[in-house]
Amino acid sequence: MEAGNLSEAKEALPQLQKAIDKAAARRVIHPNRAARLKARLARLVRPS
């Protein structure tokens, strides 16, 4: 997103969400934090 390439960010979003879900499943991060991170990422990629 920082580079301004929205299409690449949209393609990377599912991979990021999967990694966040794995971390939450293994209790590396709290499930609520994982949900918050995924929501914030989705909001950044969402078209305005």
N, C-alpha and C positions, 0 to 999 in steps of 0.2 A: 504494500500500500504506500509506503514512503516514497517509492520510486514513481508512483503515479500510474502503475500498470494494473488497472482494475481487472482485466481478463485473467492475468496470471494469479491475482489474489483470489478470484473466484474458483480457479482450478485447484489452488492449494488449500482452500477452506476445508473440504472433506478430510484431507489428510491430517490437518491440524486438529480437527475435531476428534478424529480417531485416536490420535496421540493423547489428547486431553482425557478422553474416556478411559484409555488404558491406564493412565496415571491415577485416575480416580478409582478405578477398579482395584488397583494394587495398593491403594491407600497412600500413595506418594503425596497426593493433594486431596483435600476434602471434597466430597461430591458437590457441595454447594459452590465451592470455589470453581470447580470445573464447569458447572452450569453457568456461572457468572462470566467466566472467560469465553465460553462458546457464544453466549449472547452478545458480548461486546464485540467479538470478532465478526459475527454475522451482521451486526449493526454497521460496522465499518464497510463491509462489502456490499451491503444492500444499496441498490441504486436510489438516488435521491430524486 
